[in-house]
């Protein structure tokens, strides 16, 4: 199901590409499924190339870095009291990311 959604999104994205474009994905099972593999040549012909991050390198996956900051530094403990609270905290952080919430790599 998730592979089908991913394929649908990438098909739509590839429709109007005029220059070579690279999509970077982790190696989640739905990103490397047989269905995804079967589409690689078609996407390459449409200027869409898939690049998979190496396994076990979360430091290269920016969303993993963001999630680590959210989980361990920004989300307060009461966010975990309910699904509703957790969603509200996550949405607030995403809305205010770059203003109130910043990651300093220095």
VOSEVEX-203653 format. One record per residue: residue number from 0; x, y, z of N, C-alpha, C, CB in turn. Coordinates in steps of 0.02 Angstrom, whole numbers, always signed. Glycine has a CB too. Example, Ala and Ser with C-alpha at 12.3 -4.5 7.8 and 13.67 -1.06 7.14 Angstrom:
BEGIN
tipa=0 n.east=+660 n.north=-284 n.up=+390 ca.east=+615 ca.north=-225 ca.up=+390 c.east=+660 c.north=-165 c.up=+390 cb.east=+565 cb.north=-224 cb.up=+452;
tipa=1 n.east=+642 n.north=-112 n.up=+354 ca.east=+684 ca.north=-53 ca.up=+357 c.east=+645 c.north=+2 c.up=+394 cb.east=+704 cb.north=-30 cb.up=+286;
//
This chain:
BEGIN
tipa=0 n.east=+41 n.north=-60 n.up=+0 ca.east=+0 ca.north=+0 ca.up=+0 c.east=+43 c.north=+63 c.up=+0 cb.east=-47 cb.north=+0 cb.up=+61;
tipa=1 n.east=+94 n.north=+65 n.up=+43 ca.east=+137 ca.north=+124 ca.up=+46 c.east=+178 c.north=+130 c.up=-17 cb.east=+182 cb.north=+122 cb.up=+108;
tipa=2 n.east=+202 n.north=+72 n.up=-44 ca.east=+239 ca.north=+74 ca.up=-107 c.east=+196 c.north=+102 c.up=-162 cb.east=+264 cb.north=+3 cb.up=-125;
tipa=3 n.east=+133 n.north=+83 n.up=-164 ca.east=+88 ca.north=+109 ca.up=-216 c.east=+80 c.north=+184 c.up=-211 cb.east=+20 cb.north=+75 cb.up=-211;
tipa=4 n.east=+75 n.north=+209 n.up=-151 ca.east=+69 ca.north=+282 ca.up=-140 c.east=+133 c.north=+317 c.up=-162 cb.east=+55 cb.north=+297 cb.up=-65;
tipa=5 n.east=+190 n.north=+288 n.up=-144 ca.east=+255 ca.north=+316 ca.up=-163 c.east=+262 c.north=+317 c.up=-239 cb.east=+312 cb.north=+275 cb.up=-131;
tipa=6 n.east=+243 n.north=+263 n.up=-272 ca.east=+246 ca.north=+259 ca.up=-345 c.east=+201 c.north=+311 c.up=-376 cb.east=+225 cb.north=+189 cb.up=-369;
tipa=7 n.east=+141 n.north=+318 n.up=-351 ca.east=+94 ca.north=+368 ca.up=-377 c.east=+123 c.north=+438 c.up=-372 cb.east=+28 cb.north=+364 cb.up=-339;
tipa=8 n.east=+152 n.north=+454 n.up=-315 ca.east=+182 ca.north=+521 ca.up=-306 c.east=+241 c.north=+532 c.up=-353 cb.east=+205 cb.north=+530 cb.up=-233;
tipa=9 n.east=+284 n.north=+482 n.up=-360 ca.east=+342 ca.north=+490 ca.up=-403 c.east=+321 c.north=+492 c.up=-477 cb.east=+391 cb.north=+432 cb.up=-392;
tipa=10 n.east=+270 n.north=+453 n.up=-496 ca.east=+244 ca.north=+457 ca.up=-565 c.east=+220 c.north=+528 c.up=-580 cb.east=+186 cb.north=+407 cb.up=-575;
tipa=11 n.east=+182 n.north=+556 n.up=-535 ca.east=+156 ca.north=+624 ca.up=-544 c.east=+213 c.north=+674 c.up=-548 cb.east=+107 cb.north=+642 cb.up=-486;
tipa=12 n.east=+262 n.north=+667 n.up=-503 ca.east=+319 ca.north=+712 ca.up=-501 c.east=+359 c.north=+709 c.up=-566 cb.east=+364 cb.north=+695 cb.up=-441;
tipa=13 n.east=+366 n.north=+648 n.up=-594 ca.east=+407 ca.north=+638 ca.up=-654 c.east=+374 c.north=+663 c.up=-717 cb.east=+423 cb.north=+565 cb.up=-662;
tipa=14 n.east=+310 n.north=+677 n.up=-716 ca.east=+273 ca.north=+696 ca.up=-776 c.east=+302 c.north=+758 c.up=-811 cb.east=+201 cb.north=+710 cb.up=-758;
tipa=15 n.east=+323 n.north=+807 n.up=-774 ca.east=+343 ca.north=+871 ca.up=-803 c.east=+416 c.north=+889 c.up=-793 cb.east=+301 cb.north=+925 cb.up=-775;
tipa=16 n.east=+458 n.north=+841 n.up=-782 ca.east=+529 ca.north=+856 ca.up=-772 c.east=+563 c.north=+871 c.up=-838 cb.east=+565 cb.north=+798 cb.up=-736;
tipa=17 n.east=+598 n.north=+928 n.up=-841 ca.east=+634 ca.north=+946 ca.up=-902 c.east=+709 c.north=+937 c.up=-893 cb.east=+618 cb.north=+1018 cb.up=-922;
tipa=18 n.east=+732 n.north=+931 n.up=-832 ca.east=+803 ca.north=+919 ca.up=-818 c.east=+810 c.north=+859 c.up=-772 cb.east=+836 cb.north=+982 cb.up=-787;
tipa=19 n.east=+869 n.north=+831 n.up=-772 ca.east=+882 ca.north=+773 ca.up=-729 c.east=+871 c.north=+794 c.up=-656 cb.east=+954 cb.north=+746 cb.up=-739;
tipa=20 n.east=+831 n.north=+754 n.up=-621 ca.east=+813 ca.north=+768 ca.up=-552 c.east=+825 c.north=+706 c.up=-510 cb.east=+739 cb.north=+791 cb.up=-547;
tipa=21 n.east=+854 n.north=+715 n.up=-452 ca.east=+869 ca.north=+659 ca.up=-407 c.east=+825 c.north=+663 c.up=-346 cb.east=+944 cb.north=+660 cb.up=-387;
tipa=22 n.east=+793 n.north=+608 n.up=-330 ca.east=+754 ca.north=+601 ca.up=-268 c.east=+794 c.north=+556 c.up=-221 cb.east=+682 cb.north=+572 cb.up=-282;
tipa=23 n.east=+806 n.north=+580 n.up=-161 ca.east=+845 ca.north=+543 ca.up=-112 c.east=+796 c.north=+508 c.up=-64 cb.east=+894 cb.north=+589 cb.up=-73;
tipa=24 n.east=+805 n.north=+443 n.up=-56 ca.east=+761 ca.north=+405 ca.up=-12 c.east=+803 c.north=+360 c.up=+34 cb.east=+711 cb.north=+362 cb.up=-53;
tipa=25 n.east=+775 n.north=+346 n.up=+92 ca.east=+808 ca.north=+297 ca.up=+135 c.east=+789 c.north=+227 c.up=+110 cb.east=+788 cb.north=+307 cb.up=+210;
tipa=26 n.east=+814 n.north=+177 n.up=+144 ca.east=+803 ca.north=+109 ca.up=+121 c.east=+745 c.north=+75 c.up=+158 cb.east=+866 cb.north=+68 cb.up=+129;
tipa=27 n.east=+695 n.north=+113 n.up=+174 ca.east=+634 ca.north=+83 ca.up=+203 c.east=+608 c.north=+31 c.up=+153 cb.east=+580 cb.north=+138 cb.up=+219;
tipa=28 n.east=+578 n.north=-21 n.up=+178 ca.east=+557 ca.north=-76 ca.up=+134 c.east=+510 c.north=-53 c.up=+78 cb.east=+522 cb.north=-130 cb.up=+175;
tipa=29 n.east=+468 n.north=-4 n.up=+92 ca.east=+423 ca.north=+19 ca.up=+39 c.east=+458 c.north=+61 c.up=-13 cb.east=+366 cb.north=+58 cb.up=+70;
tipa=30 n.east=+518 n.north=+87 n.up=+2 ca.east=+557 ca.north=+124 ca.up=-47 c.east=+598 c.north=+78 c.up=-92 cb.east=+604 cb.north=+173 cb.up=-12;
tipa=31 n.east=+608 n.north=+17 n.up=-70 ca.east=+650 ca.north=-30 ca.up=-108 c.east=+611 c.north=-91 c.up=-132 cb.east=+709 cb.north=-52 cb.up=-65;
tipa=32 n.east=+546 n.north=-87 n.up=-131 ca.east=+504 ca.north=-144 ca.up=-149 c.east=+513 c.north=-163 c.up=-223 cb.east=+430 cb.north=-129 cb.up=-135;
tipa=33 n.east=+490 n.north=-222 n.up=-240 ca.east=+493 ca.north=-245 ca.up=-311 c.east=+454 c.north=-198 c.up=-356 cb.east=+466 cb.north=-317 cb.up=-317;
tipa=34 n.east=+398 n.north=-172 n.up=-330 ca.east=+358 ca.north=-125 ca.up=-370 c.east=+397 c.north=-61 c.up=-386 cb.east=+293 cb.north=-107 cb.up=-332;
tipa=35 n.east=+433 n.north=-36 n.up=-336 ca.east=+476 ca.north=+24 ca.up=-347 c.east=+531 c.north=+7 c.up=-396 cb.east=+506 cb.north=+49 cb.up=-280;
tipa=36 n.east=+564 n.north=-49 n.up=-386 ca.east=+619 ca.north=-70 ca.up=-430 c.east=+596 c.north=-75 c.up=-503 cb.east=+648 cb.north=-137 cb.up=-408;
tipa=37 n.east=+534 n.north=-98 n.up=-513 ca.east=+507 ca.north=-106 ca.up=-580 c.east=+497 c.north=-39 c.up=-616 cb.east=+441 cb.north=-144 cb.up=-578;
tipa=38 n.east=+494 n.north=+15 n.up=-579 ca.east=+481 ca.north=+82 ca.up=-608 c.east=+545 c.north=+121 c.up=-622 cb.east=+437 cb.north=+122 cb.up=-562;
tipa=39 n.east=+603 n.north=+98 n.up=-598 ca.east=+665 ca.north=+136 ca.up=-603 c.east=+682 c.north=+156 c.up=-674 cb.east=+722 cb.north=+95 cb.up=-574;
tipa=40 n.east=+681 n.north=+109 n.up=-721 ca.east=+698 ca.north=+126 ca.up=-791 c.east=+650 c.north=+177 c.up=-820 cb.east=+697 cb.north=+63 cb.up=-834;
tipa=41 n.east=+586 n.north=+169 n.up=-807 ca.east=+536 ca.north=+217 ca.up=-832 c.east=+550 c.north=+287 c.up=-804 cb.east=+465 cb.north=+195 cb.up=-812;
tipa=42 n.east=+564 n.north=+292 n.up=-740 ca.east=+578 ca.north=+357 ca.up=-709 c.east=+643 c.north=+387 c.up=-737 cb.east=+583 cb.north=+351 cb.up=-633;
tipa=43 n.east=+694 n.north=+344 n.up=-747 ca.east=+757 ca.north=+369 ca.up=-775 c.east=+745 c.north=+400 c.up=-844 cb.east=+808 cb.north=+312 cb.up=-781;
tipa=44 n.east=+702 n.north=+369 n.up=-884 ca.east=+686 ca.north=+396 ca.up=-950 c.east=+649 c.north=+463 c.up=-946 cb.east=+644 cb.north=+346 cb.up=-989;
tipa=45 n.east=+618 n.north=+476 n.up=-889 ca.east=+582 ca.north=+539 ca.up=-879 c.east=+623 c.north=+589 c.up=-838 cb.east=+516 cb.north=+526 cb.up=-843;
tipa=46 n.east=+689 n.north=+579 n.up=-835 ca.east=+736 ca.north=+623 ca.up=-800 c.east=+732 c.north=+618 c.up=-724 cb.east=+724 cb.north=+694 cb.up=-820;
tipa=47 n.east=+703 n.north=+565 n.up=-698 ca.east=+699 ca.north=+556 ca.up=-626 c.east=+744 c.north=+499 c.up=-605 cb.east=+625 cb.north=+543 cb.up=-604;
tipa=48 n.east=+792 n.north=+514 n.up=-563 ca.east=+838 ca.north=+463 ca.up=-538 c.east=+827 c.north=+456 c.up=-463 cb.east=+912 cb.north=+482 cb.up=-554;
tipa=49 n.east=+827 n.north=+394 n.up=-440 ca.east=+820 ca.north=+380 ca.up=-369 c.east=+889 c.north=+366 c.up=-340 cb.east=+771 cb.north=+319 cb.up=-357;
tipa=50 n.east=+904 n.north=+398 n.up=-284 ca.east=+967 ca.north=+386 ca.up=-248 c.east=+949 c.north=+363 c.up=-178 cb.east=+1013 cb.north=+450 cb.up=-247;
tipa=51 n.east=+973 n.north=+304 n.up=-160 ca.east=+959 ca.north=+278 ca.up=-93 c.east=+1016 c.north=+294 c.up=-46 cb.east=+946 cb.north=+202 cb.up=-95;
tipa=52 n.east=+998 n.north=+319 n.up=+12 ca.east=+1048 ca.north=+331 ca.up=+64 c.east=+1076 c.north=+264 c.up=+87 cb.east=+1017 cb.north=+369 cb.up=+124;
tipa=53 n.east=+1138 n.north=+264 n.up=+110 ca.east=+1166 ca.north=+201 ca.up=+136 c.east=+1126 c.north=+179 c.up=+198 cb.east=+1241 cb.north=+210 cb.up=+155;
tipa=54 n.east=+1124 n.north=+114 n.up=+208 ca.east=+1090 ca.north=+87 ca.up=+267 c.east=+1127 c.north=+109 c.up=+330 cb.east=+1086 cb.north=+10 cb.up=+264;
tipa=55 n.east=+1088 n.north=+121 n.up=+383 ca.east=+1116 ca.north=+136 ca.up=+449 c.east=+1157 c.north=+201 c.up=+450 cb.east=+1158 cb.north=+79 cb.up=+473;
tipa=56 n.east=+1135 n.north=+251 n.up=+413 ca.east=+1167 ca.north=+316 ca.up=+415 c.east=+1114 c.north=+370 c.up=+427 cb.east=+1205 cb.north=+330 cb.up=+350;
tipa=57 n.east=+1081 n.north=+369 n.up=+485 ca.east=+1028 ca.north=+418 ca.up=+497 c.east=+1053 c.north=+490 c.up=+496 cb.east=+995 cb.north=+405 cb.up=+564;
tipa=58 n.east=+1118 n.north=+501 n.up=+507 ca.east=+1144 ca.north=+569 ca.up=+505 c.east=+1141 c.north=+599 c.up=+435 cb.east=+1216 cb.north=+570 cb.up=+531;
tipa=59 n.east=+1133 n.north=+557 n.up=+384 ca.east=+1126 ca.north=+583 ca.up=+315 c.east=+1053 c.north=+597 c.up=+298 cb.east=+1155 cb.north=+533 cb.up=+266;
tipa=60 n.east=+1008 n.north=+573 n.up=+338 ca.east=+937 ca.north=+582 ca.up=+324 c.east=+912 c.north=+640 c.up=+367 cb.east=+896 cb.north=+516 cb.up=+340;
tipa=61 n.east=+902 n.north=+698 n.up=+335 ca.east=+886 ca.north=+759 ca.up=+372 c.east=+823 c.north=+753 c.up=+414 cb.east=+878 cb.north=+816 cb.up=+324;
tipa=62 n.east=+774 n.north=+716 n.up=+391 ca.east=+712 ca.north=+709 ca.up=+430 c.east=+727 c.north=+672 c.up=+495 cb.east=+657 cb.north=+673 cb.up=+390;
tipa=63 n.east=+775 n.north=+627 n.up=+495 ca.east=+794 ca.north=+591 ca.up=+556 c.east=+825 c.north=+640 c.up=+606 cb.east=+843 cb.north=+534 cb.up=+540;
tipa=64 n.east=+865 n.north=+686 n.up=+581 ca.east=+895 ca.north=+737 ca.up=+625 c.east=+840 c.north=+780 c.up=+655 cb.east=+946 cb.north=+780 cb.up=+586;
tipa=65 n.east=+794 n.north=+803 n.up=+614 ca.east=+739 ca.north=+844 ca.up=+638 c.east=+698 c.north=+805 c.up=+690 cb.east=+693 cb.north=+867 cb.up=+580;
tipa=66 n.east=+681 n.north=+743 n.up=+674 ca.east=+641 ca.north=+703 ca.up=+720 c.east=+677 c.north=+694 c.up=+787 cb.east=+624 cb.north=+635 cb.up=+689;
tipa=67 n.east=+743 n.north=+683 n.up=+785 ca.east=+781 ca.north=+675 ca.up=+847 c.east=+777 c.north=+737 c.up=+891 cb.east=+855 cb.north=+659 cb.up=+832;
tipa=68 n.east=+783 n.north=+796 n.up=+860 ca.east=+776 ca.north=+858 ca.up=+898 c.east=+706 c.north=+865 c.up=+926 cb.east=+793 cb.north=+919 cb.up=+854;
tipa=69 n.east=+656 n.north=+849 n.up=+885 ca.east=+587 ca.north=+854 ca.up=+909 c.east=+576 c.north=+808 c.up=+969 cb.east=+537 cb.north=+837 cb.up=+853;
tipa=70 n.east=+596 n.north=+746 n.up=+960 ca.east=+583 ca.north=+694 ca.up=+1010 c.east=+620 c.north=+706 c.up=+1076 cb.east=+603 cb.north=+627 cb.up=+983;
tipa=71 n.east=+684 n.north=+727 n.up=+1072 ca.east=+724 ca.north=+730 ca.up=+1132 c.east=+735 c.north=+800 c.up=+1160 cb.east=+790 cb.north=+700 cb.up=+1118;
tipa=72 n.east=+719 n.north=+852 n.up=+1121 ca.east=+733 ca.north=+919 ca.up=+1146 c.east=+672 c.north=+966 c.up=+1146 cb.east=+786 cb.north=+950 cb.up=+1104;
tipa=73 n.east=+628 n.north=+960 n.up=+1098 ca.east=+576 ca.north=+1011 ca.up=+1091 c.east=+507 c.north=+989 c.up=+1115 cb.east=+572 cb.north=+1031 cb.up=+1021;
tipa=74 n.east=+490 n.north=+926 n.up=+1107 ca.east=+423 ca.north=+903 ca.up=+1127 c.east=+423 c.north=+892 c.up=+1202 cb.east=+403 cb.north=+838 cb.up=+1089;
tipa=75 n.east=+378 n.north=+926 n.up=+1236 ca.east=+374 ca.north=+920 ca.up=+1309 c.east=+340 c.north=+855 c.up=+1328 cb.east=+336 cb.north=+980 cb.up=+1339;
tipa=76 n.east=+353 n.north=+833 n.up=+1388 ca.east=+329 ca.north=+768 ca.up=+1411 c.east=+253 c.north=+762 c.up=+1409 cb.east=+353 cb.north=+755 cb.up=+1482;
tipa=77 n.east=+217 n.north=+816 n.up=+1422 ca.east=+143 ca.north=+812 ca.up=+1421 c.east=+116 c.north=+803 c.up=+1351 cb.east=+113 cb.north=+874 cb.up=+1452;
tipa=78 n.east=+157 n.north=+811 n.up=+1299 ca.east=+134 ca.north=+798 ca.up=+1231 c.east=+116 c.north=+725 c.up=+1222 cb.east=+189 cb.north=+818 cb.up=+1180;
tipa=79 n.east=+148 n.north=+682 n.up=+1261 ca.east=+136 ca.north=+610 ca.up=+1254 c.east=+75 c.north=+586 c.up=+1293 cb.east=+197 cb.north=+573 cb.up=+1276;
tipa=80 n.east=+39 n.north=+632 n.up=+1323 ca.east=-21 ca.north=+612 ca.up=+1362 c.east=-79 c.north=+590 c.up=+1318 cb.east=-43 cb.north=+669 cb.up=+1406;
tipa=81 n.east=-79 n.north=+612 n.up=+1255 ca.east=-131 ca.north=+591 ca.up=+1209 c.east=-107 c.north=+601 c.up=+1137 cb.east=-197 cb.north=+630 cb.up=+1221;
tipa=82 n.east=-139 n.north=+566 n.up=+1092 ca.east=-123 ca.north=+573 ca.up=+1021 c.east=-135 c.north=+645 c.up=+999 cb.east=-165 cb.north=+524 cb.up=+978;
tipa=83 n.east=-190 n.north=+673 n.up=+1021 ca.east=-208 ca.north=+742 ca.up=+1003 c.east=-153 c.north=+791 c.up=+1025 cb.east=-275 cb.north=+762 cb.up=+1035;
tipa=84 n.east=-130 n.north=+785 n.up=+1086 ca.east=-76 ca.north=+829 ca.up=+1111 c.east=-12 c.north=+821 c.up=+1070 cb.east=-62 cb.north=+815 cb.up=+1185;
tipa=85 n.east=+5 n.north=+758 n.up=+1054 ca.east=+66 ca.north=+746 ca.up=+1016 c.east=+62 c.north=+778 c.up=+947 cb.east=+79 cb.north=+671 cb.up=+1010;
tipa=86 n.east=+6 n.north=+769 n.up=+914 ca.east=-4 ca.north=+799 ca.up=+848 c.east=+2 c.north=+875 c.up=+852 cb.east=-73 cb.north=+779 cb.up=+818;
tipa=87 n.east=-29 n.north=+905 n.up=+903 ca.east=-25 ca.north=+977 ca.up=+911 c.east=+47 c.north=+1001 c.up=+921 cb.east=-67 cb.north=+999 cb.up=+971;
tipa=88 n.east=+85 n.north=+966 n.up=+962 ca.east=+155 ca.north=+985 ca.up=+973 c.east=+196 c.north=+980 c.up=+909 cb.east=+187 cb.north=+941 cb.up=+1028;
tipa=89 n.east=+188 n.north=+924 n.up=+874 ca.east=+226 ca.north=+914 ca.up=+812 c.east=+207 c.north=+967 c.up=+760 cb.east=+213 cb.north=+844 cb.up=+783;
tipa=90 n.east=+143 n.north=+981 n.up=+752 ca.east=+122 ca.north=+1033 ca.up=+705 c.east=+149 c.north=+1101 c.up=+724 cb.east=+45 cb.north=+1035 cb.up=+701;
tipa=91 n.east=+149 n.north=+1117 n.up=+788 ca.east=+176 ca.north=+1181 ca.up=+812 c.east=+250 c.north=+1187 c.up=+795 cb.east=+166 cb.north=+1188 cb.up=+888;
tipa=92 n.east=+288 n.north=+1134 n.up=+807 ca.east=+359 ca.north=+1136 ca.up=+793 c.east=+372 c.north=+1144 c.up=+718 cb.east=+394 cb.north=+1072 cb.up=+818;
tipa=93 n.east=+335 n.north=+1108 n.up=+677 ca.east=+343 ca.north=+1114 ca.up=+605 c.east=+326 c.north=+1184 c.up=+581 cb.east=+300 cb.north=+1062 cb.up=+568;
tipa=94 n.east=+272 n.north=+1213 n.up=+608 ca.east=+253 ca.north=+1281 ca.up=+589 c.east=+306 c.north=+1332 c.up=+609 cb.east=+186 cb.north=+1300 cb.up=+623;
tipa=95 n.east=+337 n.north=+1323 n.up=+667 ca.east=+384 ca.north=+1372 ca.up=+693 c.east=+457 c.north=+1353 c.up=+681 cb.east=+372 cb.north=+1381 cb.up=+767;
tipa=96 n.east=+468 n.north=+1300 n.up=+642 ca.east=+536 ca.north=+1279 ca.up=+628 c.east=+572 c.north=+1334 c.up=+587 cb.east=+537 cb.north=+1212 cb.up=+589;
tipa=97 n.east=+631 n.north=+1351 n.up=+609 ca.east=+669 ca.north=+1404 ca.up=+577 c.east=+661 c.north=+1471 c.up=+613 cb.east=+649 cb.north=+1412 cb.up=+505;
tipa=98 n.east=+609 n.north=+1476 n.up=+654 ca.east=+597 ca.north=+1537 ca.up=+693 c.east=+611 c.north=+1521 c.up=+767 cb.east=+524 cb.north=+1564 cb.up=+684;
tipa=99 n.east=+563 n.north=+1487 n.up=+797 ca.east=+569 ca.north=+1468 ca.up=+868 c.east=+614 c.north=+1407 c.up=+877 cb.east=+499 cb.north=+1455 cb.up=+897;
tipa=100 n.east=+610 n.north=+1362 n.up=+830 ca.east=+648 ca.north=+1299 ca.up=+834 c.east=+701 c.north=+1297 c.up=+779 cb.east=+600 cb.north=+1237 cb.up=+828;
tipa=101 n.east=+764 n.north=+1293 n.up=+800 ca.east=+819 ca.north=+1293 ca.up=+753 c.east=+869 c.north=+1239 c.up=+771 cb.east=+854 cb.north=+1362 cb.up=+752;
tipa=102 n.east=+901 n.north=+1212 n.up=+720 ca.east=+954 ca.north=+1163 ca.up=+730 c.east=+1020 c.north=+1197 c.up=+710 cb.east=+943 cb.north=+1097 cb.up=+687;
tipa=103 n.east=+1066 n.north=+1199 n.up=+757 ca.east=+1131 ca.north=+1229 ca.up=+745 c.east=+1182 c.north=+1173 c.up=+735 cb.east=+1152 cb.north=+1277 cb.up=+803;
tipa=104 n.east=+1210 n.north=+1169 n.up=+676 ca.east=+1258 ca.north=+1115 ca.up=+661 c.east=+1330 c.north=+1134 c.up=+678 cb.east=+1254 cb.north=+1096 cb.up=+588;
tipa=105 n.east=+1339 n.north=+1195 n.up=+704 ca.east=+1407 ca.north=+1218 ca.up=+721 c.east=+1432 c.north=+1187 c.up=+785 cb.east=+1410 cb.north=+1294 cb.up=+726;
//
